[in-house]
Amino acid sequence: MGQLMVRSPDRERGVSTTVHHRLESTATRARGATNARCKAAIAAGLSVFLGCDAEVETIPEPDPEPPPPANGDVDVCAMVSFEGAEDLWATADANGARYIALTFVGSAELGGEKISSFDNDSGDILVAKFDSDCELQWWRVYGAPYLQRARAISIRNDGEIWLAGEVTVGIVLDPHTLTGSGGFVARISSEGDVLSAELFDGISIERVAPAPDDGLLLLTDDNGTLGTDLTFRRLDPLGAEIWSAPFDGDNLHFAFGADGRIAGVASFDFNGDLDLSQVGGPVLTVGEGASHTHAYLFLLDGMGQYVDGHQLDAQNVGIQSLHGDDRGGYVVAATVVGDVAVDGQVSLPVGTGNDVWLGRLAPNLAVTTIGRLGVVGSDSAPVSGRDISVAAAGPAEGGERMLVWSGGSISDGNGAPFEIEGDSTGAFQYLLELDDAAELLDARPILRAEAWSLPEHNGHSAGVVHLESNSTLRLFSP
């Protein structure tokens, strides 16, 4: 086993065996230095290569980077290119600062410093903070000789952040050393200092939602197989587990309401049932031979027990987002085909092809259809076989922000459509701005990405964060 390491741009915070810092006009990297944190890692049972002669590599100052290029009609305010990157997550604080977490391999230039993963066969975790003007404030890299992955990042009301991830053999999160294989949760200050860290040995983390009390709700896979043996785990603000509740379903999205209750939505079809019986809810199933995907909206109390639920049906339902709104309730975004019905009652007429459905849930989970987006021709009539589907959705001030794929001009059914040529190559997505009634205000093209995030805090959007297929990270102006 090789060495575990944490890297930081701040000299006094350099941890383990690799430290990046400035020496006049050069950046110097020293490997092999033994320090107390490495000793702590050895004491924890991790094998670390120590005692080798330090290799010092002088890296010339890079030439100033040109300004980031435009991306469709959306302004790019920051850009970082990696040799390989995935697992993008982002969150934002009340001041519009964005916190990024991702998994990367190879090297990159960030803030004038060269960062690198342990080797090209394992991924390390990068966490970085950009202010509201997209200026880099700090970054941290947490690495080990085997794969570790970023799973989520979330802002707390007190300004601290939660980082969730997965490790193969262990990780040093200075000054904490975790050993074992599984998911971990770390509490990090707004300045990048790790305050606490906890490993869930043998358990993977699938999804995360922040709680109103600055705690956290995890969905964990206790058997290592997605869709089976899932468990809700509620953590307090210090990261200690308060309660756990089993869950058996697929494609789950969930969020806390202002009252501390939890709203969720999950899919079920002929491949698998949705079983909420262990928390006091129903078991939902479809008949043999059925080919449709259904969804179920449900409400849990503050201890994870079932309160109420509603079935959402169409010819097909693909839930993509559930998030809180400024009314104490929630907004659901889904790609649908056909009539949309809630508990058997049609709430929106049939569309042609894939459409986007938006629904608002009251705090008690009462469902109201906000609207539906579809592809139309020049006469504003639906175009058969031309689809629109939602990739991501999130709250924006006074309405909703959404990333979609579209095969043509987009209409909300009110007024003239937003004319979009569509792109048969799939090179572009479209960033939509909608008001509180789901009326379309704007639609702008944006290069298609492999991963994306619409960070927000208390209903205020902080722009778009994009990770393209060439491992280029782009931040877009709010």
Secondary structure per residue as TSV (DSSP state, phi and psi in degrees):
chain	resnum	aa	ss	phi	psi
A	1	M	-	360.0	140.9
A	2	G	-	-91.4	-162.4
A	3	Q	-	-87.3	150.1
A	4	L	-	-95.8	144.9
A	5	M	E	-151.6	152.7
A	6	V	E	-128.1	134.9
A	7	R	E	-121.2	149.3
A	8	S	-	-146.6	147.9
A	9	P	S	-76.8	-11.5
A	10	D	S	-94.0	122.1
A	11	R	G	-58.4	-42.4
A	12	E	G	-71.7	-12.2
A	13	R	G	-104.7	4.8
A	14	G	-	-60.7	130.8
A	15	V	E	-124.7	152.0
A	16	S	E	62.3	-141.0
A	17	T	T	-99.4	5.8
A	18	T	E	-133.2	126.2
A	19	V	E	-128.1	129.7
A	20	H	E	-103.9	132.7
A	21	H	E	-157.0	168.1
A	22	R	E	-91.7	136.5
A	23	L	E	-126.7	101.4
A	24	E	T	51.5	-112.1
A	25	S	T	-102.8	16.1
A	26	T	E	-130.2	157.3
A	27	A	E	-104.4	130.6
A	28	T	E	-115.6	133.0
A	29	R	E	-115.6	125.3
A	30	A	E	-114.7	129.5
A	31	R	E	-112.6	152.7
A	32	G	-	91.2	4.1
A	33	A	-	-76.5	128.2
A	34	T	-	-86.1	133.4
A	35	N	-	-144.9	179.1
A	36	A	H	-63.1	-33.0
A	37	R	H	-70.8	-36.0
A	38	C	H	-65.5	-39.4
A	39	K	H	-61.1	-37.6
A	40	A	H	-64.3	-36.7
A	41	A	H	-65.7	-39.4
A	42	I	H	-65.3	-43.0
A	43	A	H	-61.5	-27.3
A	44	A	T	-82.8	-0.6
A	45	G	T	97.5	12.7
A	46	L	-	-97.7	133.1
A	47	S	-	-81.2	123.9
A	48	V	-	-128.4	131.4
A	49	F	-	-77.2	119.3
A	50	L	-	-130.8	166.5
A	51	G	-	85.4	-0.6
A	52	C	-	-76.4	159.7
A	53	D	-	-65.8	139.4
A	54	A	-	-68.3	131.4
A	55	E	-	-99.5	122.0
A	56	V	E	-110.1	120.6
A	57	E	E	-112.9	122.1
A	58	T	E	-91.3	122.8
A	59	I	E	-109.0	115.8
A	60	P	E	-59.7	152.0
A	61	E	-	-60.2	131.2
A	62	P	-	-71.3	153.0
A	63	D	-	-63.2	149.8
A	64	P	-	-56.7	136.1
A	65	E	-	-74.9	142.1
A	66	P	-	-68.0	159.2
A	67	P	-	-60.7	144.8
A	68	P	-	-58.6	141.9
A	69	P	-	-74.0	160.8
A	70	A	-	-68.4	157.2
A	71	N	B	-132.6	94.5
A	72	G	T	64.2	-132.3
A	73	D	T	-101.5	10.8
A	74	V	B	-109.8	134.6
A	75	D	-	-78.9	129.5
A	76	V	E	-91.1	126.8
A	77	C	E	-110.6	-11.4
A	78	A	E	-157.6	149.6
A	79	M	E	-150.0	136.4
A	80	V	E	-135.7	130.8
A	81	S	E	-105.4	128.8
A	82	F	-	-111.5	158.3
A	83	E	S	-69.5	-34.4
A	84	G	E	-159.4	137.0
A	85	A	E	-154.7	149.8
A	86	E	E	-160.1	-174.9
A	87	D	E	56.5	55.7
A	88	L	E	-81.4	132.6
A	89	W	E	-137.5	148.3
A	90	A	E	-149.5	151.7
A	91	T	E	-145.7	170.8
A	92	A	E	-141.9	151.7
A	93	D	-	-100.0	-178.1
A	94	A	T	-66.1	-18.6
A	95	N	T	-93.0	1.6
A	96	G	-	88.4	2.1
A	97	A	-	-68.6	141.9
A	98	R	E	-111.3	136.0
A	99	Y	E	-112.4	126.6
A	100	I	E	-114.2	138.2
A	101	A	E	-132.2	134.3
A	102	L	E	-154.4	167.2
A	103	T	E	-102.4	132.5
A	104	F	E	-140.2	158.5
A	105	V	E	-130.6	157.4
A	106	G	S	84.0	-143.8
A	107	S	E	-135.0	165.8
A	108	A	E	-160.8	162.2
A	109	E	E	-102.7	126.6
A	110	L	E	-139.8	116.4
A	111	G	T	62.5	32.6
A	112	G	T	81.1	0.8
A	113	E	E	-113.5	147.7
A	114	K	E	-89.5	125.1
A	115	I	E	-111.8	150.7
A	116	S	E	-149.4	148.3
A	117	S	-	-80.9	169.5
A	118	F	S	-59.2	-47.4
A	119	D	-	-157.0	174.9
A	120	N	T	-79.1	-1.9
A	121	D	T	-103.5	-1.2
A	122	S	S	-135.7	147.5
A	123	G	-	-97.9	144.0
A	124	D	E	-113.7	167.4
A	125	I	E	-104.4	127.2
A	126	L	E	-107.1	131.7
A	127	V	E	-122.5	130.5
A	128	A	E	-141.8	150.2
A	129	K	E	-117.5	128.8
A	130	F	E	-116.9	136.4
A	131	D	-	-76.0	-177.2
A	132	S	T	-65.9	-16.7
A	133	D	T	-96.9	11.7
A	134	C	-	70.1	18.7
A	135	E	-	-84.4	130.0
A	136	L	E	-65.9	129.6
A	137	Q	E	-100.5	-44.1
A	138	W	E	-165.5	164.4
A	139	W	E	-146.9	155.0
A	140	R	E	-138.6	142.9
A	141	V	E	-121.3	128.6
A	142	Y	E	-115.1	119.3
A	143	G	E	-135.7	167.7
A	144	A	-	-160.5	167.7
A	145	P	S	-69.7	-13.7
A	146	Y	S	-121.5	174.9
A	147	L	-	-64.2	135.4
A	148	Q	E	-134.4	146.6
A	149	R	E	-131.9	143.5
A	150	A	E	-78.3	134.7
A	151	R	E	-116.1	-25.1
A	152	A	E	-173.6	155.7
A	153	I	E	-141.3	137.8
A	154	S	E	-146.0	139.1
A	155	I	E	-85.6	147.9
A	156	R	-	-106.5	160.8
A	157	N	T	-64.0	-27.2
A	158	D	T	-86.8	5.7
A	159	G	S	92.8	-11.9
A	160	E	-	-77.2	168.9
A	161	I	E	-127.4	152.0
A	162	W	E	-101.4	133.5
A	163	L	E	-118.7	127.7
A	164	A	E	-116.1	144.0
A	165	G	E	-159.3	-175.2
A	166	E	E	-133.9	144.1
A	167	V	E	-129.5	157.8
A	168	T	S	-96.3	-45.9
A	169	V	S	-126.4	-12.9
A	170	G	E	144.3	172.1
A	171	I	E	-160.3	146.7
A	172	V	E	-99.9	119.6
A	173	L	E	-117.0	82.0
A	174	D	T	-43.4	124.9
A	175	P	T	-98.4	23.6
A	176	H	E	-104.9	138.7
A	177	T	E	-118.0	123.0
A	178	L	E	-109.0	136.4
A	179	T	E	-124.0	142.4
A	180	G	S	122.8	-174.6
A	181	S	S	-125.3	128.5
A	182	G	E	153.4	-161.9
A	183	G	E	-88.3	155.3
A	184	F	E	-137.4	157.6
A	185	V	E	-129.6	130.1
A	186	A	E	-125.1	141.4
A	187	R	E	-103.1	124.7
A	188	I	E	-126.0	138.2
A	189	S	-	-72.0	167.5
A	190	S	T	-67.8	-11.9
A	191	E	T	-100.0	4.2
A	192	G	S	95.2	8.7
A	193	D	-	-88.4	129.7
A	194	V	E	-77.1	120.0
A	195	L	E	-94.4	-32.9
A	196	S	E	-159.0	159.5
A	197	A	E	-153.5	139.9
A	198	E	E	-137.4	133.0
A	199	L	E	-102.0	136.0
A	200	F	E	-104.0	90.1
A	201	D	E	-63.7	127.3
A	202	G	T	76.6	7.8
A	203	I	-	-123.5	131.5
A	204	S	E	-98.4	151.3
A	205	I	E	-102.9	122.7
A	206	E	E	-96.1	-45.9
A	207	R	E	-146.0	160.0
A	208	V	E	-140.5	142.7
A	209	A	E	-138.2	133.2
A	210	P	E	-73.5	145.7
A	211	A	-	-100.9	154.5
A	212	P	T	-60.0	-26.8
A	213	D	T	-89.5	13.6
A	214	D	S	76.2	9.2
A	215	G	-	-81.5	-159.5
A	216	L	E	-149.9	147.0
A	217	L	E	-115.9	122.6
A	218	L	E	-106.7	145.0
A	219	L	E	-107.5	114.8
A	220	T	E	-114.1	150.2
A	221	D	E	-104.5	102.6
A	222	D	T	-79.1	-10.5
A	223	N	T	-113.1	1.0
A	224	G	S	76.4	9.1
A	225	T	S	-124.5	117.1
A	226	L	T	-58.4	132.8
A	227	G	T	95.4	-8.9
A	228	T	S	-130.1	149.2
A	229	D	S	54.3	43.7
A	230	L	E	-86.1	151.2
A	231	T	E	-142.3	133.4
A	232	F	E	-79.1	134.4
A	233	R	E	-130.1	118.1
A	234	R	E	-96.8	122.1
A	235	L	E	-107.0	146.2
A	236	D	-	-82.4	177.9
A	237	P	T	-60.7	-18.4
A	238	L	T	-95.6	-1.3
A	239	G	S	95.4	3.6
A	240	A	-	-82.4	142.4
A	241	E	E	-74.5	130.2
A	242	I	E	-95.2	-47.9
A	243	W	E	-154.5	165.2
A	244	S	E	-137.9	152.5
A	245	A	E	-146.7	135.8
A	246	P	E	-72.8	154.5
A	247	F	E	-146.5	136.5
A	248	D	B	-131.0	98.3
A	249	G	-	-170.1	-167.2
A	250	D	E	-141.6	155.1
A	251	N	E	51.5	53.9
A	252	L	E	-88.0	133.4
A	253	H	E	-123.5	142.0
A	254	F	E	-151.8	158.9
A	255	A	E	-157.6	152.5
A	256	F	E	-83.3	144.5
A	257	G	-	-91.3	170.2
A	258	A	T	-63.7	-22.9
A	259	D	T	-86.8	3.7
A	260	G	S	87.7	-4.9
A	261	R	-	-81.7	167.4
A	262	I	E	-121.8	123.6
A	263	A	E	-99.4	140.6
A	264	G	E	-140.4	160.2
A	265	V	E	-143.2	134.8
A	266	A	E	-139.7	158.6
A	267	S	E	-100.6	154.7
A	268	F	E	-150.5	147.6
A	269	D	B	-153.5	-163.6
A	270	F	T	-68.8	-14.6
A	271	N	T	-84.5	-14.7
A	272	G	B	-173.2	145.0
A	273	D	-	-85.2	167.8
A	274	L	E	-111.6	114.5
A	275	D	E	-113.8	107.3
A	276	L	-	-108.9	14.5
A	277	S	G	-65.4	-29.7
A	278	Q	G	-74.8	-10.6
A	279	V	G	-115.8	17.8
A	280	G	T	91.2	11.5
A	281	G	-	-106.9	-171.7
A	282	P	-	-85.6	170.3
A	283	V	E	-108.6	122.0
A	284	L	E	-110.2	135.2
A	285	T	-	-146.0	164.5
A	286	V	-	-120.5	157.5
A	287	G	-	-68.4	158.4
A	288	E	T	-62.5	135.7
A	289	G	T	89.1	-8.5
A	290	A	-	-67.9	142.7
A	291	S	-	-114.7	1.7
A	292	H	-	-90.7	152.7
A	293	T	-	-102.9	128.7
A	294	H	E	-110.6	168.0
A	295	A	E	-134.7	155.1
A	296	Y	E	-134.1	125.4
A	297	L	E	-93.9	131.9
A	298	F	E	-140.8	157.2
A	299	L	E	-123.5	128.9
A	300	L	E	-112.0	148.7
A	301	D	-	-78.6	-176.7
A	302	G	T	-66.6	-9.2
A	303	M	T	-110.8	13.3
A	304	G	S	83.8	15.9
A	305	Q	-	-99.4	145.3
A	306	Y	E	-63.8	136.2
A	307	V	E	-114.9	-50.0
A	308	D	E	-162.2	168.3
A	309	G	E	-165.0	161.4
A	310	H	E	-141.9	138.8
A	311	Q	E	-91.1	136.0
A	312	L	E	-113.9	119.6
A	313	D	E	-125.3	149.8
A	314	A	S	-160.2	-174.0
A	315	Q	S	-61.8	-30.9
A	316	N	E	-158.9	140.7
A	317	V	E	-130.3	120.6
A	318	G	E	-118.5	98.4
A	319	I	E	-71.9	132.1
A	320	Q	E	-120.0	-18.0
A	321	S	E	-159.6	142.5
A	322	L	E	-141.2	122.2
A	323	H	E	-145.7	161.7
A	324	G	E	-73.3	156.7
A	325	D	-	-119.9	-178.9
A	326	D	T	-83.0	8.9
A	327	R	T	-107.5	5.4
A	328	G	S	86.6	0.0
A	329	G	S	-107.1	-144.3
A	330	Y	E	-145.3	160.3
A	331	V	E	-124.4	134.5
A	332	V	E	-113.1	134.5
A	333	A	E	-120.2	133.3
A	334	A	E	-145.1	150.4
A	335	T	E	-92.0	125.7
A	336	V	E	-131.1	157.5
A	337	V	E	-128.0	127.4
A	338	G	S	87.7	-172.2
A	339	D	-	-57.4	138.8
A	340	V	E	-102.5	123.7
A	341	A	E	-125.6	140.1
A	342	V	E	-112.7	118.3
A	343	D	T	52.2	39.6
A	344	G	T	86.3	-8.0
A	345	Q	E	-100.7	120.4
A	346	V	E	-65.7	124.8
A	347	S	E	-105.4	-12.2
A	348	L	E	-155.2	134.1
A	349	P	-	-64.9	169.3
A	350	V	-	-65.0	145.5
A	351	G	-	-113.2	-177.9
A	352	T	S	-116.2	130.2
A	353	G	S	70.6	-162.2
A	354	N	-	-78.1	130.8
A	355	D	E	-120.9	169.2
A	356	V	E	-106.9	126.0
A	357	W	E	-110.0	134.4
A	358	L	E	-118.3	129.4
A	359	G	E	-127.9	144.7
A	360	R	E	-107.3	133.4
A	361	L	E	-108.8	127.9
A	362	A	-	-71.0	166.6
A	363	P	T	-54.7	-28.8
A	364	N	T	-90.2	8.1
A	365	L	-	80.8	8.9
A	366	A	-	-59.8	134.5
A	367	V	E	-103.8	131.6
A	368	T	E	-128.8	128.0
A	369	T	E	-73.0	126.0
A	370	I	E	-84.3	-49.5
A	371	G	E	-179.4	-178.4
A	372	R	E	-143.5	134.8
A	373	L	E	-108.8	135.8
A	374	G	E	-140.1	169.3
A	375	V	E	-93.5	130.9
A	376	V	E	-130.5	163.0
A	377	G	-	-91.1	-170.9
A	378	S	T	-64.4	-22.6
A	379	D	T	-92.5	11.7
A	380	S	S	66.3	13.0
A	381	A	-	-89.8	145.1
A	382	P	B	-56.5	141.5
A	383	V	-	-101.4	117.7
A	384	S	T	-63.1	133.5
A	385	G	T	81.5	-1.2
A	386	R	-	-101.4	124.2
A	387	D	-	-110.1	157.5
A	388	I	E	-135.0	138.7
A	389	S	E	-141.7	148.2
A	390	V	E	-90.9	134.0
A	391	A	E	-98.5	-39.5
A	392	A	E	-158.9	152.9
A	393	A	E	-146.4	151.1
A	394	G	E	-162.7	164.3
A	395	P	E	-74.0	147.8
A	396	A	E	-132.6	162.6
A	397	E	T	-62.1	115.5
A	398	G	T	83.3	10.1
A	399	G	E	174.9	-137.2
A	400	E	E	-138.4	147.0
A	401	R	E	-121.4	139.6
A	402	M	E	-147.3	141.4
A	403	L	E	-104.3	129.3
A	404	V	E	-135.7	159.0
A	405	W	E	-99.2	140.8
A	406	S	E	-142.9	139.0
A	407	G	S	-94.3	11.0
A	408	G	S	173.0	-167.8
A	409	S	E	-61.2	142.9
A	410	I	E	-107.8	134.3
A	411	S	E	-128.9	143.1
A	412	D	-	-98.8	7.2
A	413	G	S	86.2	-1.6
A	414	N	S	-124.7	120.0
A	415	G	S	73.4	-167.9
A	416	A	S	-72.1	144.5
A	417	P	-	-74.2	160.9
A	418	F	B	-81.9	118.0
A	419	E	-	-77.0	120.3
A	420	I	-	-131.5	129.8
A	421	E	-	-65.5	-25.6
A	422	G	-	80.2	160.2
A	423	D	-	-142.2	107.4
A	424	S	T	-66.8	-20.0
A	425	T	T	-82.0	-13.7
A	426	G	-	74.3	20.3
A	427	A	-	-73.0	-21.1
A	428	F	E	-121.3	143.9
A	429	Q	E	-103.9	177.2
A	430	Y	E	-131.3	133.3
A	431	L	E	-94.0	115.9
A	432	L	E	-104.4	141.8
A	433	E	E	-115.8	126.1
A	434	L	E	-125.3	150.4
A	435	D	E	-84.5	-173.5
A	436	D	T	-66.4	-19.1
A	437	A	T	-100.4	14.0
A	438	A	-	65.2	25.6
A	439	E	-	-84.6	134.7
A	440	L	E	-74.9	122.6
A	441	L	E	-99.4	-33.1
A	442	D	E	-159.8	152.8
A	443	A	E	-145.3	122.4
A	444	R	E	-130.3	139.2
A	445	P	E	-74.0	148.5
A	446	I	E	-147.6	138.3
A	447	L	E	-57.4	136.5
A	448	R	-	-63.1	143.5
A	449	A	-	-125.0	163.8
A	450	E	S	-81.7	-28.7
A	451	A	E	-148.2	152.9
A	452	W	E	-156.3	162.1
A	453	S	E	-150.0	146.6
A	454	L	-	-117.4	76.3
A	455	P	-	-64.7	144.4
A	456	E	E	-152.7	164.4
A	457	H	E	-146.6	124.1
A	458	N	T	52.3	42.2
A	459	G	T	82.5	2.0
A	460	H	E	-104.3	123.0
A	461	S	E	-75.2	144.5
A	462	A	-	-118.7	34.7
A	463	G	-	83.3	-156.8
A	464	V	E	-124.7	142.2
A	465	V	E	-120.5	128.1
A	466	H	E	-125.9	138.2
A	467	L	E	-123.9	109.8
A	468	E	-	-84.6	168.6
A	469	S	T	-63.6	-21.0
A	470	N	T	-90.0	16.0
A	471	S	S	65.4	31.0
A	472	T	E	-97.8	123.2
A	473	L	E	-91.7	128.8
A	474	R	E	-127.5	137.0
A	475	L	E	-109.0	134.6
A	476	F	E	-109.8	146.6
A	477	S	-	-61.1	144.1
A	478	P	-	-58.9	360.0
